Amino acid sequence: MQTDSLSDRILKGERRALARAITLVESNRADHRAQASDLLAQLAGSGRQALRIGLSGTPGVGKSTFIESFGMMLTGQGLRVAVLAVDPSSARSGGSILGDKTRMERLSREQNAFIRPSPSQSHLGGVARRTREAIALCEAAGYDVVLIETVGVGQSETVVSELSDLFLLLLAPAGGDELQGVKRGIMEMADIILVNKADGDLKATATRTCADYAGALRLLRKRPQDPEGFPKAMTVSAVEEHGLEQAWDEMQTLTKWRRDTGVWEANRAAQARYWFDQEVRHALLARLDTPQARAEMERLNDEVSQGRLSPAVAAGQLLDTLG
């Protein structure tokens, strides 16, 4: 594959080239990884930045409906929107349904929108292993807003905060004990909590739920990256498309404040350091997946299982072998 021509097409905003490039960076083949690194290096100097918005929430809260309505509103304002949706992979077969594009039928037909579902595979934290690189490709392609939809399992999905400039937590009303339903860890990461489905018979319940979360947020320690009034809770209706413009206004207010105060660049720098650390860790783990390492592990497994070596000593010997 000629990465030069692919990078040129991406810089021109061609969606087909972008889809092909994301497939390339998601591949685990050694030759594809080399090509992906070359492509990303060529695009690194584009200087283009998008607003990266992470979105999490439990299944059934209406993430896809919200993203479609929100994305249609943004494209209606002349913005180009990319959606990176992460689907859970089966622990048994490794497969994923990847149905987000079919659930966003209107947005998928929009010329200024790009939707890419990806399998989470074995990666934890609600995002796929190469989501960060897919974001970089979308930025190089000239998209103004990149929405990262997580798997949707709840409180463990804090890794998306290491990918995004803003982190939205989407919640549903009438979910029982709401404040216990979402634990403190993910609440501390959220910049804005959106209580969805604030329409029809659930409108009053959504308003009460929003008030509960607003009170809970006031009990959390104020973060240095937040201006007065943030983080905050709001009600929206993705179906009736109410509250979306107000939510977007709040996102822009917070983004402008962070840019003006230097928080934006500091966050991006911290995220780059985090992903450098993750790449080093993954590279070290990959060294265990060689025939020599597997044979040594099997030998040491026998030693440990027969009680001749402790697990800690055996691990030390294996690391010395990898040297």
Long-range contacts (C-beta under 8 A, 24 or more apart in sequence): 1-35, 3-35, 3-38, 3-39, 3-42, 4-42, 6-39, 7-39, 7-42, 7-43, 7-140, 10-43, 10-137, 10-140, 10-141, 11-43, 11-46, 11-140, 11-141, 11-142, 13-80, 13-141, 13-142, 14-141, 15-114, 15-141, 17-141, 18-114, 18-137, 18-138, 18-141, 19-114, 19-116, 21-137, 22-116, 22-118, 22-130, 22-134, 22-137, 25-130, 25-133, 25-134, 25-137, 26-118, 26-128, 26-129, 26-130, 26-134, 36-133, 40-133, 40-136, 40-137, 43-136, 43-137, 43-140, 44-136, 46-139, 46-140, 48-139, 48-140, 48-142, 49-139, 50-82, 50-135, 50-138, 50-139, 50-143, 50-144, 50-145, 50-146, 51-144, 51-145, 51-146, 51-165, 51-166, 51-251, 51-255, 52-135, 52-146, 52-148, 52-163, 52-164, 52-165, 52-166, 53-145, 53-146, 53-147, 53-148, 53-164, 53-165, 53-166, 53-167, 53-168, 53-251, 54-148, 54-150, 54-160, 54-161, 54-163, 54-164, 54-166, 54-167, 54-168, 55-147, 55-148, 55-149, 55-150, 55-160, 55-167, 55-168, 55-170, 56-126, 56-150, 56-152, 56-154, 56-157, 56-160, 56-167, 56-168, 56-169, 56-170, 56-186, 57-152, 57-169, 57-170, 57-171, 57-172, 57-196, 58-152, 58-153, 58-154, 58-171, 58-172, 58-175, 58-181, 58-182, 59-152, 59-153, 60-172, 61-152, 61-170, 61-171, 61-172, 61-196, 61-197, 62-170, 62-172, 62-196, 62-197, 62-238, 62-239, 63-149, 63-152, 63-170, 64-100, 64-103, 64-104, 64-149, 65-103, 65-196, 65-238, 65-239, 66-170, 66-194, 66-196, 66-236, 66-238, 67-104, 67-107, 67-147, 67-149, 68-103, 68-104, 68-105, 68-106, 68-107, 68-238, 69-238, 69-239, 69-241, 69-244, 70-147, 70-238, 70-244, 70-247, 70-248, 71-104, 71-107, 71-110, 71-113, 71-147, 72-106, 72-107, 72-110, 73-241, 73-244, 73-245, 73-248, 74-144, 74-145, 74-248, 75-107, 75-110, 75-112, 75-113, 78-112, 79-112, 79-144, 79-145, 80-112, 80-113, 80-114, 80-142, 80-143, 80-144, 80-145, 81-107, 81-110, 81-112, 81-113, 81-114, 81-143, 81-144, 81-145, 81-146, 81-147, 82-113, 82-114, 82-115, 82-116, 82-138, 82-141, 82-143, 82-145, 82-146, 82-147, 83-107, 83-113, 83-114, 83-115, 83-116, 83-146, 83-147, 83-149, 84-116, 84-118, 84-131, 84-134, 84-135, 84-138, 84-146, 84-147, 84-148, 84-149, 85-115, 85-116, 85-117, 85-118, 85-149, 86-117, 86-118, 86-119, 86-120, 86-126, 86-127, 86-128, 86-131, 86-148, 86-149, 86-150, 86-151, 87-117, 87-118, 87-119, 87-120, 87-151, 88-119, 88-120, 88-151, 88-152, 88-153, 89-119, 89-120, 89-121, 89-122, 94-119, 94-121, 95-119, 96-120, 100-149, 114-138, 114-141, 114-143, 120-151, 124-156, 124-159, 125-156, 125-157, 125-158, 125-159, 125-160, 126-150, 126-151, 126-152, 126-153, 126-156, 126-157, 126-158, 126-159, 126-160, 127-151, 127-157, 127-159, 127-160, 127-163, 129-282, 131-163, 132-163, 132-275, 135-163, 154-182, 154-183, 154-186, 155-182, 155-183, 155-185, 155-186, 156-185, 156-186, 157-186, 158-185, 158-186, 158-189, 161-189, 162-271, 162-274, 162-275, 163-271, 165-255, 165-258, 165-264, 165-267, 165-268, 166-191, 166-192, 166-251, 166-254, 166-255, 167-191, 168-192, 168-193, 168-194, 169-193, 169-194, 170-194, 170-196, 171-195, 171-196, 171-209, 171-213, 172-196, 172-197, 173-197, 173-198, 173-202, 173-205, 173-206, 173-208, 173-209, 174-202, 174-205, 174-209, 175-209, 178-209, 178-212, 178-213, 179-212, 179-213, 179-216, 184-220, 187-216, 187-217, 187-220, 188-220, 190-231, 191-226, 191-230, 191-231, 191-251, 191-254, 192-230, 192-231, 192-232, 192-233, 192-234, 192-247, 192-250, 192-251, 192-254, 193-217, 193-231, 193-232, 193-233, 193-234, 194-233, 194-234, 194-235, 194-236, 194-243, 194-247, 195-233, 195-234, 195-235, 195-236, 196-236, 196-237, 196-238, 197-237, 197-238, 197-239, 198-235, 198-236, 198-237, 198-242, 198-243, 199-237, 199-239, 199-240, 199-242, 203-235, 203-237, 206-235, 207-235, 210-234, 210-235, 224-263, 225-258, 225-263, 225-267, 226-254, 227-253, 227-254, 227-257, 230-254, 287-322, 288-322, 293-318, 293-321, 293-322, 296-321
